[in-house]
């Protein structure tokens, strides 16, 4: 059988339009990568790798990342899970299964890729490499679907997308899902154009592995593509073997997924998500995996709207809409008929995924519209194709200048837009001057994680230690166990490191101490910027806390390990300094925190001791970052100030709260001279 000649969609369209198919002699495709594509690949890798260190401190930040890294360490050691540690409640962490088996709740695809980096001693390389490969695949897809110039432009757009670069600097699974989504689409196109068993098998295997990374996204993205693929294959007599290959590849990785579930949760259909969240994690209205997130048709629309808004601002970071390149699609009925098939193929997956996100409770903007990230290749290809049409549209409809002039003008505009994205939009996004949610600021201990505490403790001459992490801030209402994240991300699955960490907010201290008799136990009490380290001492049959270590050390330029309550807080007056010392003299360090400070302040208000109440609220406001808690503390503090005759200060609070309520102000400039 003669080997079929590959004809791209664009070439196929030109053949049909010309009406001279027998005259068409396709030129051999250039195999050498254009210099612009090579530069885009190199830039993407370099920028993502640099962002990994400069923005994210080379550590996991989001709970998902921490769970991925834990599982990657397991895979690198050749295991699916380890037994839960002794006193396992001290080691509970969000998105982790800890029911006798200790492992991540997530599918195995991305942790497998990440484990290659762990084994090589450089897990940070994985996502930058995958991002660079994605840029190459964008070029190949653009060239195959349209033409070489569109492929080059798609690769450049992918490389200068600030969202792509920021996500690729993280430990999230989305860059891997994006890369394999694009690769799956490329192989589907190849096998549909020239069907063989091998091409179908490759397409099915890559798509199957994509589902091992992000099964929900893969389902909705590829549902319309597989329908198209099936219809196209059934119309060709020689395509049945292609379908067999595709089904074989999908079946293999489907079996891998079921076997993984069986080996980890005990049942093939018991996914890790079900173990941690129950069946409420499934999509649909009327329920959600977390309390407070119940999904309704209205809230689903709001979630999708928030995602589209985030895409509009974050995808390219242009001063105008990131959807600007899609405007030519509005002339679909006039000029796009020759490209109807590739354009519809690119439009269908994002629309399908948007519907999937509409019916999913967890569609929340975090690191951008991250659950839509896997659809970015389709959007970038459509944007590149649309931008390529602008000169022709303008020439026909608005002006009569040569196309070359319009093309150069368009290139200049895109260069200005890109400069704005990197010089203005990206810094404001990563390091905003003010924000309503400082814990979600990427460049400042994002999501409550920092490497500085661990580095500071490593700088001390500690014996083999168990360090209990107790945050002064209020725990998250949705993931309260995540407060000890700065320690969890450095734990090895076997808990054999010189310093291991546990949740300092648990009550039964005896159990975890008894489980680690060979370790000195310490309590870290503080924030992500500064804290105190107390050694555990035995007082007969009971435990107590000795004086904090007396040698302050630096864990990072923004972190301090202190040995006095006066240094833990911002002491703006002798009276407030005395208050901080009384605080630690009366209360156990494990009991001190914002919840206790707010409760004690309100108790003092009931006793009409408004001076003392004001100090409790001031101490809480120096620490707490959650907006609603800060609002309540400021309200109570204002009342206390009014009662003690500080009307000017009370008015200052009212003015600041009113001014900040409708913008991104964080009520963080009320009394900077007092530390909040």
N, C-alpha and C positions, 0 to 999 in steps of 0.2 A: 504494500500500500504506500502510495506517495505521501510524503510528509506534508501536511497542510501548511500553506503560507499564512503567517500571522498578519492580520490587517487590523489596525486599531479602529476604534469607533470613529475617530476623526477622518481617517482614510476611507473607511466604509461610507461615511456621509459624503465625502467628496466624489466617490465613485457614483453614488446614486444621483447626486445633483448634476454631475457632468453628463450623464447619459452615455458615456463612452467607456464602459467598464473594460472593454477589450483593449483599449489603448493605455490603460493604467499600468505603469511599470514602477512599483514601489521601490524607492531608493533604499539601499541597505541602511538600517538604523545605526547611528553612531554609538559605538560601545564606550568610547572615552567620555568620562564625566567632564562636563564643562567646568571651567575654573571657578565660576560663580557658585556652583553647587559644592565644590570642594571647600571653598571658603565658608559657605553657609554651614557645612558639616563641622568644620573646625571651630567656627565661632560658637555654635551651639554647645559643643562639648566643653569648650573652655569656659564659657559663661555659666553653664550649669554647674560645672565643678567649682568655679570660684564662688558662686552663690551658695553652694553647699557649706563652705567654710565661713564666708563673710557674713552671711545672713542667718544660717541655721546652725552654726557652731559644730557642724559635723556630728549631730546627735538627732535621734527621733524627737519629735515635738508632740504631734497629735497622738492620741491614744492608739489609733490604728497603726501608726508607724512603729510604736513601741511593741505592739503585738506582732507585727511582721518581723521585726528584728529578732524577737525572742524565738519565733518559729524558725527563722533562718539559721540561728545558732544551733537549734536542735537538728535541723537537716544537715548542717555542716558536720555535726558529730555522728551522723548516721542513724538518728532516732526520729520517730514520729512524735513522741511525747516523753516526759519523765513523770515519775510519781510526784504527787503533790507534796510540798515540803511539810515538815512537822510544824504544828501551829499554823496550818495553812491559811486561816482567816487573816493573818498578818501579811500575807503575800497575795491577797486578792487584788486584781487590777482589772479595769474595764477591758472588754473584748478578749479576756483570757478565760479559758475553761480551767477550773481548779476544783474538780470534784473527785479527787483521787488520782486523776490524770491532769497534768499541767501542760497546757499547750494553747496556741492561738485558736480563736474561733473561725479564722478566715480560710478560704480555699487555698490549696497548696501551690498554685502557679507562681505567684510573685515571690513568696518565701523561698521557693526552689531557685529562682534566678538570683535572689539576694544572697542565698547561701554560697553561691559561687564567689561572690565578692568577700563574704566572711571567710571562706576557706583560703582566699588569696590574701587576706589581711587588709582588704580595701573595699569594704561594702559600699563606700561612697561613690565608687566608680560605676556602679551598675546603672543607675538612672541617667547620668550624663552619656554613657555609651548608648543606651537605648534611645535617648533623645536624638543623638547624632544619626543613628540608623533610621529613625523616623524621618529625618530630613531627606536622606537618600531615597527612602520609599516614596515620599511626596513627589520628588522629581520623577521617579519612574512611573508613578500613577498619572501625573499630569501629562507626561509625554505619551503614555499609552492612550489615555482618554481623549486628549486634545492634540497637543503638539509639543515640540521640544521647548519653545519659549514659555509656554504655560507651565511646564514642569519646572523650569528654572525659576520662574517667578514664585511658584508654590513653595519651593525649597527656601527661597529668600524670606518669604512671608513667615514660614514656620520658624526660621532662625531668629527673626526679629520680633516674634510674638513674646511680649513680656510675660504673659501668662504661661506659655510653654516653658520658658526659661525658668520662671520661679517654681513651677511644679516639678520640673526636672532636677532642681536643686534639693528636693526633699527626699524623704524615704517612703513616700506614698507609692501605692501600687499603680496609680493612674498612668504614669509615663510608660510602664511596661504594657498596660492594657492598650494605650494609644498605639504603641509600636506594633503590637501583634494584631490589632484591629486593622491597621493600614496594610500590614503584610498579608493578612487573610484576604482582604479585598483584592489586593494585587494578584494573589494566586487564584482566587475565584475568577477573575477576569481572564487570566491565562488559560485556565482549564476550560472555560466556556468558549473561548475562541478556537482552541485546538484541543478537543477532548481526547484524553487518553486516561487509562487507569492510573498511571503514575501522577499525572497532573491533578486528577481528582483526589487521589490519596493525599498528596501534599497539601491541597487546599483544605481538605477535611481535617487533617492532623493539625495544621496551624490554627484553624478555627477552633478545634477542640481544645488546644492549649490556651487560646484566648479565653475560652469559657472557664478554664481553671484559674484564671486571674480575676476576672470580673464577670461572673455568670449572668447577672441581671442585665448589665449593659450589653453584653454580647448577644443575649437573646433578642432584645428589642432592636439593636442595630442591624443584626443580620436576618431578622425575620423577613423583611421585604426583599432583601437581596437573595435569600434562599428561594423565595417564591419565584422571583424572576429567573433564577438559575434553573429551577426545576422546569418551568414552562419552556425556557429556551432549549434545555436538554431534550425534553420530550418531543420537540419539533424536529429533532435530528435523529436519523436512524442509527448513526454511529456514536451517539452520546450516552447510551445506556451504561457502557463500561465506565464512563466518567462518573456517573451517579453512584455506581458500585464503589469506586475508589473514594469518593467523597463520604459516603455512608460508612465505609470501613474506617477512615480516619477519625470521623466523629465518634463512632462506636468505641474505638480504642480508648480515647481520652475520656469518654463518658464512663467506661468501665474503670479507668484509673480513678476518677472522682468517687465512684461508688466504693471502690476498694479502700480508698483513703478514709472515707467516712467510716467504713466498717472497722478499719484499724485504729481509728481515733475515738469515735463516739460509740462504737459497738454495733451500729446498724447502718446499712448502706444508705438509707434515705434519711438518716438523722444528721443533718448538716450542723456544723458548729454554731451557726447563728441560732438554731433552735435550742441548743443547750443553754446558751446564755440569755436569750430573750424570749424563748417560747415561740409558739406559732403566731403570736401577735406581730412578729417581725415581718410577716408576709405582706405584700402590697394589698391595697384595698381600703375602702372608706370605713370609718367607724372604729378603727383600732390603730395601735402603733406599738413599736418595740419599747418605747419609753413613756412613762406617764407624763402628761402635759403636751404630748405631740399628736393627739388624736386627729386623724385626717378626715376632712369633709370636702365635698366638691368645691366649696368656696375657698378653703385654705389651700387646696391643691392648685387652684388657679393662681392664688397669691404666690405660692412657692415657684410655680413656673414663671410667673412674671418677674419675680426676684432673680431667677436664673437668667432670663433674657436680659434684664437690666445689667447684671454682672458681666455677661458676655459682651454686651454693648460697650462697656467701659474697659474691660480687662483683656479681651482677646488680643488686641494690638496696642491698646493704650493711646490711640489717636486722639487729637483734640476734638474731632467729630466722631460719629458713630463708627465702631468697628465693623458694622454691617454695610459700610459705604460701598464696598466692592460688589455687594449683591444687588445694587440698584439696577444694573442692566437686565436682571432677570425679569423686571417689570415689563420689558419688551418681548417677553417670551413668545407671544403669538406672532410677532412680526419677523424676527430674524433668527430665532434660536432653533427653528425646526430641524435644521441640519444637525444639531447637537442634542436633539430631544432626549435620546436614550441615555447618554452619559450624564446629562444634567439631572434627569429624573432619578437615575441611580444614586447620584450624590445627594439629592434632596431627601429621598425616602428615609434613609437611616436616621438623620437627626430628628425628623418629624416623628418617627416611630419611637425614638428614645424619649422625646419630650412627653409623649403620651405615657410611657412607662414611668417617668418621673412625676407626672401629674397624679398617678394613683399610688405613689410611694410616700410614706410618712417622713422619710429621712431626707427629703429634698431640701437641704439647708445650705445656704451659702457659707462656705468655709474653705479658705484657699481658692476663692472664686467659686464659680459654678462647677465644682469638682466632679459631681456625678455625671456631668455632661461632657467631661474632658475627652472621653474616648471618641466623641463625634467630631473633634477638632479637625482631623484630616479631611473630612468631607467639607467642612466649612472653609478651610483654607484653600482647597482645590476649587470650590465654587467662587471664592473671592478672587483667586488668581485668574480664573477664566473670565469673571466679570470685569476685572480691571483691564484685561487685554481688549475688551470690547469698547471701552470708553472712548478712545480716539475716533473709532469709526462712527459711534453714535453722535459724538459732538460734531464731527465733520459733516454728517448728513443733516443734523437737526439745528445746529447753532451757528457754526462758523464755517468758512471755506478756506481754511489754511491747509497746507500740506500735512499729511498724516505724521510725517517725521517730527514736525514742530510740536504737534499735540502730544506725541509720545514722549518727547523730551520734557515738555511741560508737566506731564503727568508724573514722570519719574522724579522731577524736582519736588513736586507736591508730596509724593510718598516719602522722599528723603526728609522733608521738613516734618511730616507727621511722625516719622520714626525717631527723629531727634527729639521731638516733644515727648514721645513715649519713654525714652531712656533718660532724658535730662530733667523732666518735670513729673510725669505721671508715675514712673517707677519709684523714685525716691519718696514721693508723697504717699505711695501705697505701702512701701516697706517701712519707712521711718516717718510716720505722720507726726506733726507737731502736737496735735490734740486728737483725741479719739474717745468715743463713748465706751469702747471696749478695749482697754490697753492690753489685756491678756491675749488678744487676737492681733496684736501688732507684730508682724513677721520679724522685724529686726531687733526686737527687745524681748527676749525670753518668751518666745511665741508659745501659746497654749500652756503656760505654766511649767515650762521645762528649761533647764539650764545645765550646762556642764560645770559651772563655776563651783558649786558646792562640792562635787566629787573631787575636783582638782584641788580645792582648798584642803580637804581631808587627806588627800594623798600627800600633800606637802607636810603634814604633821607626822611625827614619829609615833604612830599608833600601833598597838599590838593587833593581832587578828581580831577584827571587830565586827559587831552587828550594830548598825546605826539605824535608829528609829527616826524616820522623817516626820516631823509634826509641823505643819504650816500654821502660821498665825492667822492666815486669811480664812474666810469661811469656805467650807467645802462646796464643790459644785453640787447643785440640787439634782443633777442628772447622773453625774459620775463622781460621787463623793470619794471613792477610793483612789481617784487620780491625783490626790494632793501629794502623794509621795512619789510622783513620777520622776523628779530629779534623781531619785535613788534607783527606782525600778529599771530605768533604761540602762543602768550599768551592772545589773545583776546577771550572772551567768546561770543557765538552767539548773546546774548542780549546786549552786550556792557555795562554791569553793574558793572564790576570790578572797584576797586578803581583807577587803572591806565588803561586806554585803549589807543590803538595806531592807527595811521592812516598814510597814505602815505604823507610824507612831500614834495614830488616832484610835487604835483599838484599846479595849479596856483590860482584858485579862493578860497583864504583863507577865505573870508567873509562867504561863505556858511557853511563850517564846523564849524566855530566859532559860528555862529548863531544857528546851530543845537545842540550845547552843551553849553547853557548859564550857566549851573550850574558847569562847570568844568574850572579849570585853564588850559590854553593852553601853552604847552612848545614845543620847537623845539630841537630835538636831532640832532646835526650835527657832523659827525665823521666817524669812521671806526668801525670794529669789535673789535679793540684793544683799542681805546681811542676816546673820543669825548667830546663835550661841550653841556651843557643844557641851552638854552636861554628861559626865560619867555616871553610870549607875553604881551605887554603893549599897551594900547590905547593912541593914540595921536590925540585927537579930533575925527573926523570921520574915521581916518585911524588907521592902526596898525603898531606897531614897535616892536623891540626886545630889551628887557632890557639886562643888563650885565649878563653874564653867572653866574650860581651859584658859590659862592665863596668858598665852602667847598668841596674840592676834596674827593671823596669816592672811595673805591675799590669794583668792582663787581666780581672780580675773580683774580686769580694770574697773568693773562696776560692782564687784562683790567684796564684802568684808566679813570676816569671822571675828566677832567681838566677844568680850568677856564681862560686860557690864550692861545692865538694863538701860543705863543712861546712854549707851552707845547704840542700843538696839532701836531706840526711838530718837526722834529729833527733839532734844531738850531745849525748849525756847525760853524757859524761865527756871529759877531754882525750885519753885513750887512744883512745877511739872516733873523736874528731875527727882524730887523727893517722892512724888507720887509713883513713878516707875519703880523705885526701889521698894516701896511698900507693897506694890503689886506682887513682886516676886518673893517678898517675905511672907505674904499671906497665902498666896496660891501656889500649888505645885506647878512646875513648868509645863507638864502635860495638860494642865487645865486651862492654861492661858491661851487666848486667841480672840478673834473678833466676836464670835458668838458669846463668849463669856463677858467681854467688855461691854457689849450692847445690853446684855441682860443685867449686868451689875449697874450700868448707867441708869437703866429704867427703874431698877430697885432703889437707887439713890434718889431719883426724882420722886418716887412714891413717899420716901421719907423726907422730902423737901430739902435734901442736901444737894442743892443745885450746883454748888461749886465742885463738889466731888463728881457729880453726874457729868458736868461739862468736861472734866479731865478724862473720864472713861470714854466719852464720845470722841474727844480729840485724839486719844490714843488709837481708837478704832479707825478713825479717818486717815491716820498716818499710814495705815496698813492696807485697808480694804480697797479693792479695785472694782468690785462688782457694782454696777451703777445703781440698781434698785436698793441695795444695802447702804450705799453711800447716801442716797436720797433720804432714807429713813433716819440714818445717823445725823445728817445735817438738819433735818426737821426737828429732831429731839434736841440737838445742840442749840438751835435757834431759840427754842422755848427756854432752855436752861439759861442762855445769855440774857433773855428778857427778864427772867426771874432775878438775876443777880445784878441787874442794872446796866448791862452792856448792850444798850439799844443800838448803838452804831454797828457793832459786830453782828447783831441779829439782822439788821437791815442789809448788811453786806452779804450775808448768806442768802437772804431772800432774793436779792438782785442777781446774784450769781446763778442760783438755781433756775430762776425764770429765764435768764439769758441762755443757759446751757441746755434747757429742756428741749428746745427745738433745733438744736444743731449738734455737732460732734464734740462740743465741749464736755469735759468729764468732771465738772465741778472741781477741777484739780488746781484752780488758781484762786481759791477762796481766801485762804490764809497761808501763802507760801512761807511767810516768816514764822509760822508755827508748824510747818512741815506737812500741810495738806491744803 
